[in-house]
Amino acid sequence: MAGAILITGANGTLAIPAVEYLFRTYPKYTAILTVRDDSDNYPTTRKLRETISRYPEVDASIRKLDLTSLSSVHDFATTLSDEIIAKRVPPLKAILCNACYWNLVGDPETTSDGYDKTFQINHISQVALVLRLLDNFALDGGRIVMFSSEAHSPGRAILEKFPPVIPEDLNLLVRPVANVDKAGAGFHRYGNSKLAITAWTYAFNRFLEKDPSLKRITAVTYNPGSLVDSRLFDRNVATSTRLLVQYIVQPLLPLARHQYPQMRLASESAADAIELALDHVHPGERYYLELLEKDESSPESRDEVKQERLWIKSLEWAKINKTNTALQNAFE
Ligand SMILES: NC(=O)c1ccc[n+]([C@@H]2O[C@H](COP(=O)([O-])OP(=O)(O)OC[C@H]3O[C@@H](n4cnc5c(N)ncnc54)[C@H](OP(=O)(O)O)[C@@H]3O)[C@@H](O)[C@H]2O)c1
């Protein structure tokens, strides 16, 4: 077996065609596909199962993983790690931290761990997952793809009303205040979470590079573009936003993409995400990428002092300590 590819939110709009591309193009990989709801009643999980059934030669499993629960993330990592040690699953070659959440119509929601739901799903749980699984990578390393977005960078996203920020008081990221402008505040929480994961990944790479046994693992932050057919626009958004995307943006895509090259269908970024994860694109590099081009992330995300503060706080939020990650130099 070539190794295992772990994808979170594997029934998402980008993820399903990514899984199909992986199976069709690289059938020797084992696919570990995590979903929040693994029941057959959930339409996109059913669609994921149908995709798997078309490729009986591929070793693939769907696993339940709700990223709003840190204990579930840690339990999942323990189980997968045990399976890899027991050689029931091959060592990891890639993790795609693809799952995401936003709520542009409601107040901040708090998970059972006491964190803002958007921030926990998009940042804290993905941090916990990757740090727990580092020693389960193949000896020749692999790649971790963190999904960023133009939302991380002030002044770019059309839906932005309040610029994303890493605040002086980092607790505001996990306990944001409500605002009467629910759409603006919801997108702010999303943008903040994408800014956090983008900034955090710089610090993560510095620790990986310094560790002799983990330096062959590279992490990249990847903005897949504005995916006009994303399910993100079907739920937790105002009806006006949903209708605008459905009846104006989607039909105008062939024209709009000339002026806005980042506008595309999820299936177009799906193949890119897999090629990136398999280290076929910018091999061995640790870039921030827009589509598949090396780019500069926002100035704030590149601020090393902020990256380090976020790194330390994220360990605490994600309940990562010396005993549960292979990245020992993070605690020196
Ligand atoms: N769409 C865009 O325009 C765009 C632009 C820039 C960046 N991105 C990034 O690209 C990635 C893929 O986006 P997409 O458009 O494919 O999004 P999507 O269709 O909304 O998929 C998101 C996935 O995350 C899962 N998820 C949500 N809450 C979860 C939880 N608590 N636990 C586990 N999984 C959970 C969803 O599962 P459920 O259905 O079960 O909730 C879904 O499978 C995301 O990281 C996104 O931020 C997207």
The ligand as a MOL file (V3000), in Angstrom:
LIG
                    3D

  0  0  0     0  0            999 V3000
M  V30 BEGIN CTAB
M  V30 COUNTS 48 52 0 0 0
M  V30 BEGIN ATOM
M  V30 1 N -16.3530 27.3720 -0.5850 0
M  V30 2 C -15.5190 28.3710 -0.7900 0
M  V30 3 O -15.7820 29.3230 -1.5540 0
M  V30 4 C -14.1890 28.3550 -0.1000 0
M  V30 5 C -13.3180 29.4430 -0.2760 0
M  V30 6 C -12.0870 29.4280 0.3930 0
M  V30 7 C -11.7620 28.3750 1.2230 0
M  V30 8 N -12.6420 27.3430 1.3730 0 CHG=1
M  V30 9 C -12.2640 26.2480 2.2580 0
M  V30 10 O -12.2410 25.0380 1.5110 0
M  V30 11 C -12.6320 23.9400 2.3520 0
M  V30 12 C -13.7620 23.1630 1.6840 0
M  V30 13 O -14.8820 24.0270 1.5040 0
M  V30 14 P -16.2570 23.4920 0.8970 0
M  V30 15 O -16.7630 24.5790 0.0460 0
M  V30 16 O -16.0890 22.1340 0.3340 0 CHG=-1
M  V30 17 O -17.1460 23.4410 2.2300 0
M  V30 18 P -18.4670 22.5360 2.5430 0
M  V30 19 O -19.0540 22.0130 1.3190 0
M  V30 20 O -19.3120 23.3460 3.4660 0
M  V30 21 O -17.8460 21.3190 3.3450 0
M  V30 22 C -17.4730 21.4720 4.6690 0
M  V30 23 C -17.3880 20.1000 5.3010 0
M  V30 24 O -17.0480 20.2820 6.6940 0
M  V30 25 C -17.9050 19.4540 7.4390 0
M  V30 26 N -18.1340 19.8870 8.8140 0
M  V30 27 C -18.8680 20.9450 9.2440 0
M  V30 28 N -18.9560 20.8990 10.5980 0
M  V30 29 C -18.2740 19.8170 10.9970 0
M  V30 30 C -18.0130 19.2270 12.2620 0
M  V30 31 N -18.5180 19.7280 13.3940 0
M  V30 32 N -17.2700 18.1000 12.3270 0
M  V30 33 C -16.7840 17.5450 11.2020 0
M  V30 34 N -16.9990 18.0320 9.9650 0
M  V30 35 C -17.7400 19.1700 9.8740 0
M  V30 36 C -19.2340 19.4510 6.6790 0
M  V30 37 O -19.9990 18.3320 7.0760 0
M  V30 38 P -21.5950 18.4620 7.4290 0
M  V30 39 O -22.2860 18.6250 6.1440 0
M  V30 40 O -21.8790 17.1900 8.1000 0
M  V30 41 O -21.7450 19.6300 8.3400 0
M  V30 42 C -18.7220 19.3430 5.2610 0
M  V30 43 O -18.4650 18.0170 4.9080 0
M  V30 44 C -13.0130 24.5680 3.6800 0
M  V30 45 O -11.9580 24.4620 4.5950 0
M  V30 46 C -13.2950 26.0160 3.3420 0
M  V30 47 O -13.0920 26.8790 4.4430 0
M  V30 48 C -13.8250 27.3140 0.7340 0
M  V30 END ATOM
M  V30 BEGIN BOND
M  V30 1 1 1 2
M  V30 2 2 2 3
M  V30 3 1 2 4
M  V30 4 1 4 5
M  V30 5 2 4 48
M  V30 6 2 5 6
M  V30 7 1 6 7
M  V30 8 2 7 8
M  V30 9 1 8 9
M  V30 10 1 8 48
M  V30 11 1 9 10
M  V30 12 1 9 46
M  V30 13 1 10 11
M  V30 14 1 11 12
M  V30 15 1 11 44
M  V30 16 1 12 13
M  V30 17 1 13 14
M  V30 18 2 14 15
M  V30 19 1 14 16
M  V30 20 1 14 17
M  V30 21 1 17 18
M  V30 22 2 18 19
M  V30 23 1 18 20
M  V30 24 1 18 21
M  V30 25 1 21 22
M  V30 26 1 22 23
M  V30 27 1 23 24
M  V30 28 1 23 42
M  V30 29 1 24 25
M  V30 30 1 25 26
M  V30 31 1 25 36
M  V30 32 1 26 27
M  V30 33 1 26 35
M  V30 34 2 27 28
M  V30 35 1 28 29
M  V30 36 1 29 30
M  V30 37 2 29 35
M  V30 38 1 30 31
M  V30 39 2 30 32
M  V30 40 1 32 33
M  V30 41 2 33 34
M  V30 42 1 34 35
M  V30 43 1 36 37
M  V30 44 1 36 42
M  V30 45 1 37 38
M  V30 46 2 38 39
M  V30 47 1 38 40
M  V30 48 1 38 41
M  V30 49 1 42 43
M  V30 50 1 44 45
M  V30 51 1 44 46
M  V30 52 1 46 47
M  V30 END BOND
M  V30 END CTAB
M  END
